[in-house]
Amino acid sequence: MKGIIDRFEGDIAVIEIDGETKDYDKSILPKNADVGDVVEIDGNKVKVLKGETDKLRKEIEVLMEDVWED
């Protein structure tokens, strides 16, 4: 399943999956995982999907530009 890292709370990673958040132990995430990353979760294995993360960040950037245009 895929999700987006919403935030870290101590040793917990809060990941949004299908509009709901779930808590995961931060230790199962790759060391380079960061807030906003798209991740694939398979049991206790978590992989950062760099291509999807980059695509999502670009989409958000475009939306923000539209919001702030006069």
A tleap script that builds the chain and sets N, CA, C and O, in Angstrom:
source leaprc.protein.ff14SB
mol = sequence {
  NMET LYS GLY ILE ILE ASP ARG PHE GLU GLY
  ASP ILE ALA VAL ILE GLU ILE ASP GLY GLU
  THR LYS ASP TYR ASP LYS SER ILE LEU PRO
  LYS ASN ALA ASP VAL GLY ASP VAL VAL GLU
  ILE ASP GLY ASN LYS VAL LYS VAL LEU LYS
  GLY GLU THR ASP LYS LEU ARG LYS GLU ILE
  GLU VAL LEU MET GLU ASP VAL TRP GLU CASP
}
set mol.1.N position { 0.844 -1.171 0.000 }
set mol.1.CA position { 0.000 0.000 0.000 }
set mol.1.C position { 0.892 1.237 0.000 }
set mol.1.O position { 2.041 1.194 0.440 }
set mol.2.N position { 0.347 2.323 -0.496 }
set mol.2.CA position { 1.106 3.566 -0.581 }
set mol.2.C position { 0.539 4.607 0.368 }
set mol.2.O position { -0.657 4.618 0.662 }
set mol.3.N position { 1.413 5.479 0.840 }
set mol.3.CA position { 1.005 6.550 1.723 }
set mol.3.C position { 1.974 7.714 1.629 }
set mol.3.O position { 2.955 7.663 0.886 }
set mol.4.N position { 1.690 8.763 2.389 }
set mol.4.CA position { 2.536 9.953 2.427 }
set mol.4.C position { 2.880 10.220 3.887 }
set mol.4.O position { 2.006 10.232 4.753 }
set mol.5.N position { 4.177 10.437 4.146 }
set mol.5.CA position { 4.593 10.731 5.515 }
set mol.5.C position { 4.050 12.103 5.890 }
set mol.5.O position { 4.392 13.110 5.270 }
set mol.6.N position { 3.210 12.129 6.899 }
set mol.6.CA position { 2.567 13.359 7.355 }
set mol.6.C position { 3.439 14.095 8.370 }
set mol.6.O position { 3.601 15.314 8.299 }
set mol.7.N position { 3.995 13.338 9.311 }
set mol.7.CA position { 4.821 13.965 10.351 }
set mol.7.C position { 5.508 12.876 11.163 }
set mol.7.O position { 5.192 11.691 11.064 }
set mol.8.N position { 6.467 13.334 11.972 }
set mol.8.CA position { 7.125 12.457 12.929 }
set mol.8.C position { 6.788 12.945 14.329 }
set mol.8.O position { 6.797 14.146 14.598 }
set mol.9.N position { 6.495 12.018 15.204 }
set mol.9.CA position { 6.220 12.322 16.608 }
set mol.9.C position { 7.118 11.405 17.437 }
set mol.9.O position { 6.746 10.276 17.754 }
set mol.10.N position { 8.303 11.908 17.781 }
set mol.10.CA position { 9.275 11.081 18.501 }
set mol.10.C position { 9.707 9.913 17.638 }
set mol.10.O position { 10.242 10.109 16.547 }
set mol.11.N position { 9.478 8.697 18.118 }
set mol.11.CA position { 9.869 7.490 17.390 }
set mol.11.C position { 8.764 6.966 16.478 }
set mol.11.O position { 8.859 5.856 15.954 }
set mol.12.N position { 7.712 7.770 16.289 }
set mol.12.CA position { 6.564 7.362 15.477 }
set mol.12.C position { 6.523 8.179 14.180 }
set mol.12.O position { 6.731 9.392 14.186 }
set mol.13.N position { 6.252 7.490 13.079 }
set mol.13.CA position { 6.007 8.147 11.796 }
set mol.13.C position { 4.505 8.074 11.547 }
set mol.13.O position { 3.926 6.987 11.548 }
set mol.14.N position { 3.880 9.217 11.336 }
set mol.14.CA position { 2.453 9.267 11.040 }
set mol.14.C position { 2.329 9.326 9.519 }
set mol.14.O position { 2.806 10.268 8.886 }
set mol.15.N position { 1.692 8.326 8.947 }
set mol.15.CA position { 1.584 8.196 7.494 }
set mol.15.C position { 0.123 8.225 7.089 }
set mol.15.O position { -0.709 7.501 7.636 }
set mol.16.N position { -0.174 9.087 6.109 }
set mol.16.CA position { -1.539 9.184 5.590 }
set mol.16.C position { -1.720 8.158 4.476 }
set mol.16.O position { -0.967 8.122 3.503 }
set mol.17.N position { -2.742 7.330 4.651 }
set mol.17.CA position { -3.070 6.299 3.672 }
set mol.17.C position { -4.556 6.403 3.373 }
set mol.17.O position { -5.386 6.228 4.266 }
set mol.18.N position { -4.892 6.682 2.134 }
set mol.18.CA position { -6.297 6.795 1.715 }
set mol.18.C position { -7.090 7.748 2.608 }
set mol.18.O position { -8.224 7.451 2.986 }
set mol.19.N position { -6.489 8.897 2.946 }
set mol.19.CA position { -7.191 9.913 3.706 }
set mol.19.C position { -7.212 9.711 5.215 }
set mol.19.O position { -7.737 10.555 5.942 }
set mol.20.N position { -6.651 8.606 5.697 }
set mol.20.CA position { -6.595 8.342 7.132 }
set mol.20.C position { -5.140 8.194 7.550 }
set mol.20.O position { -4.304 7.756 6.759 }
set mol.21.N position { -4.835 8.559 8.798 }
set mol.21.CA position { -3.462 8.434 9.270 }
set mol.21.C position { -3.276 7.175 10.105 }
set mol.21.O position { -4.169 6.751 10.840 }
set mol.22.N position { -2.090 6.590 9.969 }
set mol.22.CA position { -1.708 5.417 10.741 }
set mol.22.C position { -0.325 5.668 11.309 }
set mol.22.O position { 0.505 6.320 10.676 }
set mol.23.N position { -0.080 5.154 12.499 }
set mol.23.CA position { 1.217 5.293 13.137 }
set mol.23.C position { 2.080 4.068 12.841 }
set mol.23.O position { 1.621 2.928 12.906 }
set mol.24.N position { 3.346 4.340 12.511 }
set mol.24.CA position { 4.325 3.285 12.280 }
set mol.24.C position { 5.575 3.608 13.077 }
set mol.24.O position { 5.887 4.776 13.308 }
set mol.25.N position { 6.279 2.589 13.490 }
set mol.25.CA position { 7.542 2.799 14.170 }
set mol.25.C position { 8.529 3.412 13.172 }
set mol.25.O position { 8.743 2.876 12.084 }
set mol.26.N position { 9.109 4.516 13.551 }
set mol.26.CA position { 10.020 5.250 12.660 }
set mol.26.C position { 11.201 4.381 12.214 }
set mol.26.O position { 11.777 4.614 11.152 }
set mol.27.N position { 11.557 3.392 13.018 }
set mol.27.CA position { 12.724 2.560 12.710 }
set mol.27.C position { 12.553 1.720 11.449 }
set mol.27.O position { 13.546 1.252 10.892 }
set mol.28.N position { 11.309 1.515 10.979 }
set mol.28.CA position { 11.124 0.706 9.759 }
set mol.28.C position { 11.278 1.543 8.498 }
set mol.28.O position { 11.326 0.997 7.395 }
set mol.29.N position { 11.357 2.865 8.649 }
set mol.29.CA position { 11.523 3.741 7.492 }
set mol.29.C position { 13.001 3.853 7.129 }
set mol.29.O position { 13.866 3.734 7.996 }
set mol.30.N position { 13.292 4.084 5.841 }
set mol.30.CA position { 14.680 4.341 5.462 }
set mol.30.C position { 15.177 5.610 6.163 }
set mol.30.O position { 14.392 6.508 6.466 }
set mol.31.N position { 16.466 5.670 6.410 }
set mol.31.CA position { 17.061 6.816 7.118 }
set mol.31.C position { 16.793 8.135 6.405 }
set mol.31.O position { 16.684 9.173 7.056 }
set mol.32.N position { 16.683 8.113 5.067 }
set mol.32.CA position { 16.496 9.343 4.291 }
set mol.32.C position { 15.031 9.760 4.160 }
set mol.32.O position { 14.740 10.757 3.500 }
set mol.33.N position { 14.104 9.022 4.774 }
set mol.33.CA position { 12.677 9.343 4.681 }
set mol.33.C position { 12.400 10.679 5.351 }
set mol.33.O position { 12.948 10.981 6.411 }
set mol.34.N position { 11.532 11.485 4.714 }
set mol.34.CA position { 11.235 12.818 5.223 }
set mol.34.C position { 9.737 13.105 5.081 }
set mol.34.O position { 9.033 12.430 4.330 }
set mol.35.N position { 9.274 14.096 5.799 }
set mol.35.CA position { 7.879 14.518 5.718 }
set mol.35.C position { 7.557 14.870 4.270 }
set mol.35.O position { 8.326 15.567 3.608 }
set mol.36.N position { 6.416 14.384 3.784 }
set mol.36.CA position { 5.986 14.649 2.412 }
set mol.36.C position { 6.380 13.568 1.429 }
set mol.36.O position { 5.913 13.573 0.289 }
set mol.37.N position { 7.228 12.642 1.844 }
set mol.37.CA position { 7.641 11.562 0.944 }
set mol.37.C position { 6.496 10.580 0.716 }
set mol.37.O position { 5.742 10.251 1.633 }
set mol.38.N position { 6.385 10.124 -0.524 }
set mol.38.CA position { 5.460 9.049 -0.857 }
set mol.38.C position { 6.199 7.745 -0.556 }
set mol.38.O position { 7.334 7.550 -0.992 }
set mol.39.N position { 5.550 6.867 0.185 }
set mol.39.CA position { 6.180 5.605 0.563 }
set mol.39.C position { 5.298 4.423 0.188 }
set mol.39.O position { 4.076 4.533 0.087 }
set mol.40.N position { 5.953 3.299 -0.013 }
set mol.40.CA position { 5.257 2.035 -0.245 }
set mol.40.C position { 5.509 1.166 0.973 }
set mol.40.O position { 6.654 0.941 1.363 }
set mol.41.N position { 4.428 0.679 1.571 }
set mol.41.CA position { 4.525 -0.109 2.796 }
set mol.41.C position { 4.139 -1.546 2.478 }
set mol.41.O position { 3.063 -1.817 1.945 }
set mol.42.N position { 5.046 -2.463 2.818 }
set mol.42.CA position { 4.801 -3.886 2.617 }
set mol.42.C position { 5.183 -4.597 3.911 }
set mol.42.O position { 6.337 -4.986 4.095 }
set mol.43.N position { 4.226 -4.763 4.793 }
set mol.43.CA position { 4.501 -5.353 6.104 }
set mol.43.C position { 5.379 -4.422 6.919 }
set mol.43.O position { 4.981 -3.298 7.228 }
set mol.44.N position { 6.575 -4.885 7.270 }
set mol.44.CA position { 7.522 -4.057 8.017 }
set mol.44.C position { 8.578 -3.451 7.117 }
set mol.44.O position { 9.596 -2.959 7.604 }
set mol.45.N position { 8.354 -3.476 5.818 }
set mol.45.CA position { 9.296 -2.884 4.867 }
set mol.45.C position { 8.671 -1.626 4.279 }
set mol.45.O position { 7.542 -1.648 3.790 }
set mol.46.N position { 9.420 -0.530 4.334 }
set mol.46.CA position { 8.942 0.734 3.787 }
set mol.46.C position { 9.984 1.248 2.809 }
set mol.46.O position { 11.178 1.269 3.107 }
set mol.47.N position { 9.517 1.659 1.643 }
set mol.47.CA position { 10.406 2.149 0.595 }
set mol.47.C position { 9.926 3.534 0.162 }
set mol.47.O position { 8.736 3.725 -0.091 }
set mol.48.N position { 10.846 4.501 0.074 }
set mol.48.CA position { 10.507 5.830 -0.424 }
set mol.48.C position { 10.427 5.752 -1.943 }
set mol.48.O position { 11.341 5.251 -2.596 }
set mol.49.N position { 9.325 6.252 -2.500 }
set mol.49.CA position { 9.136 6.274 -3.950 }
set mol.49.C position { 9.532 7.665 -4.454 }
set mol.49.O position { 8.698 8.565 -4.549 }
set mol.50.N position { 10.812 7.821 -4.772 }
set mol.50.CA position { 11.366 9.131 -5.112 }
set mol.50.C position { 10.658 9.766 -6.307 }
set mol.50.O position { 10.338 10.955 -6.274 }
set mol.51.N position { 10.414 9.002 -7.343 }
set mol.51.CA position { 9.751 9.541 -8.536 }
set mol.51.C position { 8.363 10.079 -8.206 }
set mol.51.O position { 7.998 11.168 -8.648 }
set mol.52.N position { 7.593 9.326 -7.439 }
set mol.52.CA position { 6.247 9.770 -7.068 }
set mol.52.C position { 6.300 10.960 -6.109 }
set mol.52.O position { 5.453 11.851 -6.169 }
set mol.53.N position { 7.299 10.969 -5.224 }
set mol.53.CA position { 7.465 12.099 -4.298 }
set mol.53.C position { 7.767 13.371 -5.086 }
set mol.53.O position { 7.172 14.417 -4.828 }
set mol.54.N position { 8.684 13.287 -6.041 }
set mol.54.CA position { 9.041 14.451 -6.859 }
set mol.54.C position { 7.833 14.949 -7.652 }
set mol.54.O position { 7.606 16.155 -7.746 }
set mol.55.N position { 7.060 14.023 -8.221 }
set mol.55.CA position { 5.870 14.383 -8.988 }
set mol.55.C position { 4.849 15.093 -8.099 }
set mol.55.O position { 4.275 16.105 -8.502 }
set mol.56.N position { 4.621 14.573 -6.900 }
set mol.56.CA position { 3.665 15.167 -5.967 }
set mol.56.C position { 4.113 16.567 -5.561 }
set mol.56.O position { 3.295 17.485 -5.504 }
set mol.57.N position { 5.397 16.739 -5.280 }
set mol.57.CA position { 5.906 18.056 -4.881 }
set mol.57.C position { 5.735 19.075 -6.004 }
set mol.57.O position { 5.413 20.234 -5.740 }
set mol.58.N position { 5.945 18.658 -7.254 }
set mol.58.CA position { 5.755 19.567 -8.391 }
set mol.58.C position { 4.285 19.947 -8.533 }
set mol.58.O position { 3.968 21.105 -8.807 }
set mol.59.N position { 3.387 18.979 -8.350 }
set mol.59.CA position { 1.952 19.263 -8.436 }
set mol.59.C position { 1.540 20.271 -7.363 }
set mol.59.O position { 0.767 21.190 -7.631 }
set mol.60.N position { 2.054 20.094 -6.160 }
set mol.60.CA position { 1.730 21.013 -5.062 }
set mol.60.C position { 2.292 22.401 -5.352 }
set mol.60.O position { 1.642 23.409 -5.073 }
set mol.61.N position { 3.491 22.451 -5.907 }
set mol.61.CA position { 4.108 23.737 -6.247 }
set mol.61.C position { 3.249 24.500 -7.261 }
set mol.61.O position { 3.043 25.705 -7.118 }
set mol.62.N position { 2.755 23.807 -8.270 }
set mol.62.CA position { 1.900 24.439 -9.278 }
set mol.62.C position { 0.615 24.951 -8.636 }
set mol.62.O position { 0.175 26.065 -8.920 }
set mol.63.N position { 0.016 24.139 -7.773 }
set mol.63.CA position { -1.215 24.567 -7.091 }
set mol.63.C position { -0.964 25.807 -6.229 }
set mol.63.O position { -1.781 26.728 -6.204 }
set mol.64.N position { 0.163 25.825 -5.528 }
set mol.64.CA position { 0.483 26.972 -4.677 }
set mol.64.C position { 0.698 28.239 -5.520 }
set mol.64.O position { 0.301 29.333 -5.118 }
set mol.65.N position { 1.325 28.083 -6.683 }
set mol.65.CA position { 1.510 29.238 -7.562 }
set mol.65.C position { 0.166 29.782 -8.018 }
set mol.65.O position { -0.023 30.996 -8.087 }
set mol.66.N position { -0.773 28.884 -8.331 }
set mol.66.CA position { -2.114 29.303 -8.742 }
set mol.66.C position { -2.840 30.049 -7.620 }
set mol.66.O position { -3.535 31.034 -7.871 }
set mol.67.N position { -2.674 29.578 -6.392 }
set mol.67.CA position { -3.330 30.196 -5.245 }
set mol.67.C position { -2.802 31.613 -5.007 }
set mol.67.O position { -3.571 32.522 -4.694 }
set mol.68.N position { -1.494 31.795 -5.154 }
set mol.68.CA position { -0.871 33.068 -4.806 }
set mol.68.C position { -0.818 34.056 -5.960 }
set mol.68.O position { -0.359 35.183 -5.774 }
set mol.69.N position { -1.275 33.666 -7.150 }
set mol.69.CA position { -1.316 34.611 -8.275 }
set mol.69.C position { -2.393 35.656 -8.032 }
set mol.69.O position { -3.451 35.361 -7.475 }
set mol.70.N position { -2.109 36.879 -8.457 }
set mol.70.CA position { -3.107 37.965 -8.304 }
set mol.70.C position { -4.103 37.962 -9.437 }
set mol.70.O position { -5.004 38.800 -9.469 }
savepdb mol mol.pdb
quit
